[in-house]
Amino acid sequence: MPAPIADRIAAEVKDNPVMLYMKGTPDQPMCGFSATVVQVLKSMNVPFKGTNVLDDPELRQGIKDFSNWPTIPQLYIKGEFIGGCDIVREMHASGELKKLLQDKKILNVA
């Protein structure tokens, strides 16, 4: 992976407490998996930055190399790679995602 794209990804992940690499945008997801992760985050009122990998082929491959994960979307919370759609959906259903977001001080404990 070229250093500039790795550096860009590392900076985005560091600078955004909740970072989602996705196909499309949060307002207009371009695949069902990305839409599902956006829906989960929005349903929990989680502020996040979404980056459209379809706009940049180098980023689209670079994020896969960065995480060593073959699919998109990819969710990062406080610099930690969480996973893709299935993992996020399972964590949401079990309550694990809410707990993680509370532990990382992204969601206030209600």
N, C-alpha and C positions, 0 to 999 in steps of 0.2 A: 504494500500500500504506500503510495507517495506520502512523504512527510507532511506536505501542506494540508492534505485532506484529513490526515490523522490528527494534526494539530487543530484544525478547525473543529472537528468532532469533539476532541478533548476539551476545547474551550467552551463549546456550546453545552456539553454535558456538565461542566464545572459551573458555568454561569447561570444555568437554569435549573432550579430545584426539581422541577418535573419536566423532562424533555421527551418528546415523542417524535421519532422518525417514522414517517407515514407516507402512504400514497395519497396525494391530495392535500387538502388543508383541513383544519378543524371545522371550518364552516362548510366545506365541500369535499368530504372524503371521496376518493376515487376507487376504493375497494371495500368490500364488506368487512374484512378483518380490521382495517384502519377505522372504519365507521364504528365498529363495536367498541374498540378501545376508547375512542373519543366519547362515545355514549356513556361508558362506565365512568370516565373521569368527570364529565359534565354532570352526571347524576349525583356525584359526590361533591360537587362544587369545588373541584380541585383546579387551581390555576396551573396552566401548563403552556409550554411552547411547542407548537407542532411545526416540523420542517418537512416540506414536500420533497421526497427523494426523486420524484418523476421529473423535477425541474433540472436535475444535475446528475447525469450518468456516473460521473466520478464519485459523487456522494452516495449514490444508490449502491455501488459496489463497495465503496469505502466503509460504510457503516456495517456491512456484513463482515468485512475483514476485521474491523475494529472490535466487534463483539464476538467474533468467531461464531456467529449465529446466521443461518442461511436465509431467514425470511424477514419480511417487513409486514407489519409495524414492529418497532422496537421501543420499549419504554425504559427510561432511566429515571431513578428517583435519588436525588442527592448524590449523583455520580455513580450510583450502583445500577448495573444492568439488571432489570427485572425479568424481561422476557417479551414474548409476543402475545398475540390475541388470546390463545387458549389459556396461557398461564395467567394473564391479567383477569380473564373471565372467571377462572377457577378461584383465584385469590379473592376476587370481589365476592363471589358466592359464599365462600367460607368465612368471610370477615377478616381474612389475613391482610388484604390490601388496606382496609381501613386502619387496622392496627399498625401496619408499617408506616402509613402516612402520618398517623398520630405520633408514633415513636420518632419519626424524622422531623417532627414539628411543622408538618405541612398542613395538617388538619388539626384544629383544636379539639380537645377531648370534650365531648358534649355531655 
